[in-house]
Amino acid sequence: KAGVTQTPRYLIKTRGQQVTLSCSPISGHRSVSWYQQTPGQGLQFLFEYFSETQRNKGNFPGRFSGRQFSNSRSEMNVSTLELGDSALYLCASSLIQGGETQYFGPGTRLLVL
Amino acid sequence: AQSVSQHNHHVILSEAASLELGCNYSYGGTVNLFWYVQYPGQHLQLLLKYFSGDPLVKGIKGFEAEFIKSKFSFNLRKPSVQWSDTAEYFCAVKGGGSYIPTFGRGTSLIVHP
């Protein structure tokens, strides 16, 4: 069974631009969560989607948004990029909302210049 | 809010040495506990988890962790580390009715051959 895939793997943007990251969960998994990983803050929860609805949201500004499609694939969007948005963005999937075990993708490394 | 502390930020060991990584959390109710590992260049993967039952949990690659409720701790142990254990280790906790796991900031382990 294929694992969680994320595209693109690497991205370079400049301040003020916007970016869209994509995540395809493990087949059959309906919940997708997004995390931001930085050396200083570790892993911080962004949001979780289940059945095309945002179910939980972390403490991030409204510039960070997401959505989930009927096939459970999810996208995350960051608008008006800031230097501090440079991070590894991880996607994790689980069978159900708040699933006991999450399976992580390889991440998208975003660099904002 | 739930918080997770990993006291050792960087650990350097020689092969065959014993390992213990500390993890303490703040919530006093029912919790689900996890240890994840991130090998260099690879995605985050689950080492072991505790939901209920025997507080001594065995995971993959010879790792184990002990849940001590009175100490709010879930320390990770391995009796004899190998060079291939070099990685970043993250403790995570879910509790208080929240579906959202809180991660510690991680411990970087370097094992010298």
Interface residues (C-beta under 8 A of the other chain):
Chain A: G3 V4 Y35 Q41 G42 L43 Q44 F45 E48 R55 N56 G58 L90 A92 Q97 G98 E100 T101 Q102 Y103 F104 G105 P106 G107
Chain B: N32 Y36 Q42 H43 L44 Q45 L46 K49 F51 F90 A92 K94 S98 Y99 I100 P101 T102 F103 G104 R105 G106
